[in-house]
Structure formats: C-alpha cells, structure tokens
Amino acid sequence: KTAQQTSTSATSSLDAVLEDEATRALACDEAVDALDSLGRDLVWRAIGERGPPFLRAKAEALVPRLSEDESAVVSRLPEALAALDDDAATPEDADAAPLARIAKVPAARDGAAAVFQAAIVDNDAASQESLAQVADGLTERLRGRLTDAGLPAFL
C-alpha cells in the first residue's frame, strides 16, 4: 500500500467509527482511558522519584501513578498503533515517553488530525461530538480527583 492508500483506508475506517453512535461512544471511552493514562505517565516521568516529597504527595492525589496493568498497556500502545499502519516502523526510542512514541506513528497522527480537521474545518457533527465526549470524560476524571483531594472542583 502507498501512504495515500493507507491514509484513505484509515480515514474511511475512522468515518465508520464516528458515524455509529455506540461505536463512537466506545472509542471515546477508550480514548479517555488512553489519554488519561498517557498524561499520568508523562507527569510521573517529569516528577520522578527525585521530586520534592510535597510535590509527589499532591501529584499522587491529582495524577495517580499508573497501575501495573495500565503501565503495561501504555508501554505497548505505540507498537500496537504502529502495527495498524502497513508503512509505519515501530517507534525506536524505547526510553522515550509512550506519548512521544505515539506521536511518531503516522496512523495515530493522521487519525487525530482527521478528527480535528473534520470537527473544526468541516464542521462535522460526529467528529465534534467525539471531541466533546473525550473532553467531558477527561474533565470528569480531573473533577473527581480534585474533589477527592479536598480541592475545589472548578472545572
């Protein structure tokens, strides 16, 4: 397959997912889980064990460390996404954050770009709803963590 054929195939698959409400809801729930885990992984990579104890304690309440299962999924996600793209090489830098490795996978980049373009440029209702569902899911998670930590849930 050429890169254009792969991109066209990915776009038509994405269109099919976005058009079916049940499939879109499931994909959005999975996106919330993935983005939440990837974000938490990135925060803990930045803080590390050498961060000040008060910072680690606050971060733990708002951005819990990944469980072993979450960590295993997040570490395998870049390779799993690369496997969906016939032309993609597996992201090479195993020490880089999974989010950085995913950004190098053409299928992941192109899929995200297609959803944003459809929502913003093409005014596509299904893409807009998908982005709204993911944003709402992430906001609810953060709001819950703020409340659990005794902080104002201003979101």
N, C-alpha and C positions, 0 to 999 in steps of 0.2 A: 504494500500500500504506500501511496505517496503521503506526504504530510497533509496535503489538501484533502485527500480521501479520508484520512484518519480524523481530521478536523470536522469534515462534513458528517461522518458517521457519529462522532461524539456529539455534535450539535443536534442531529436528529434523535439520538437516544435521550439527550437532555430535554428536548422538546416533549418527548413522550412522557418522561417522568413528571415534568412540570404541569402537563395538561390533566393528568389523572389526580384527583384530589387526595385519595387515600395514599397513593404512591408518593405524592409530593409531601404530604404530612410526615410520612415515614422518613423520607430523605431529609427533611428539615430537622426532625428529631435527631437523626444520626449526625447531621452537620453540627447541631448544637453540642452533642456529646463530643465530637471530634474537636471542634474549635475550643470548647472549654478545656479539654484535656491538653491540647497543644499549647494553649495560652498558659495553663498552670505549669506545664513542663518548662516553658520559656522563662517564666518568673523564677522558678526554683533553680534553673541553670544560672540565672543572673545573681540571685541571692547567695546560693551555695551554702555550705556549712561555715564559711568564714564570715558571713554577715553577722552584724550585732544581734545578740540574743533577743532584744526587744523587737527588732525588725522581723526576725524569724517567727516570733510568737504572734505578732499581728498578722503577718503574711499567712501563717498556718490557719488562722481563723477565716480569712477572706479568700485565700487561694490555697486550699488544701493540697498537700503533696499527692502525687498520683499513687493509687494503689498498685500492687504488683501486676494485677491484670491490666489496669489502664496503661501502665508503663510498657508492658509487653505489646499491647495493641498500638500505642503511639510509636514505638520503635520500629514496628513492622509496616506501618502505614505508608511511608514513602515508597518502599519496594512494591507493596501491593498496588498502589496507584500507578507506578511505573509499568507494572505488568499489564495494565489495561491498554497501554499505548504500544502498538507494534514497533514504533520507531524510537521509543524512549529507552535510554540507558538507565540502569539503576543508579540513583544518586550515590556518588562515590564517597563523600566525606562522612564516614560513619560517626565521627565525633561531633559533627555539626548538629544543631538542634533539629529535631524532626520537621518543624515548621519550615526551616530554611531549606531542608532537603526536598520537601513537598513543593516548594516554590520553584524548584528546578525541573519538575515533572511537567512536560508540555500538556498532557491531558488535564491535569489539575489546574494549571494556569489558564488554559483555554476554556475549560468548563466554567471557572469562576468569572472570567472575562465575559463569556457569553451570557451568563445570568445577569451580570451588572449592565451590560450593553442592552439586553432585552428590556430590563426594568427601567433603565434611565433614558436611553436613547429611543428605543422603540415603543416605550410606554406599554409594555406587555403586562397585562394584569396578573397572569400566573407567576411571572418572574418577580413582580412587585410583592405579591402575596408570599412567595417563598422567602424573600429577603426579610419581610416583616415578621414571618414566623420565626426565623432564626434569630433576629434581633430581639424579639419578645422572649424567646427561650433563654437567651444569654442574660437578658436584663432580669428575668425572674430568678435565675440562679444567683446572680450577684445580690439582688434584693434580699433573698433568703439568707445569704451569708452575712450581709450587713446586719440584718435583724438578729440572727443567731449570735453575732458578736456584740450585740447590745448597742450597735451604732444606728444612726438614723437611716432609714431606707428611703432616701430622697429621689431615687430613680423613678 
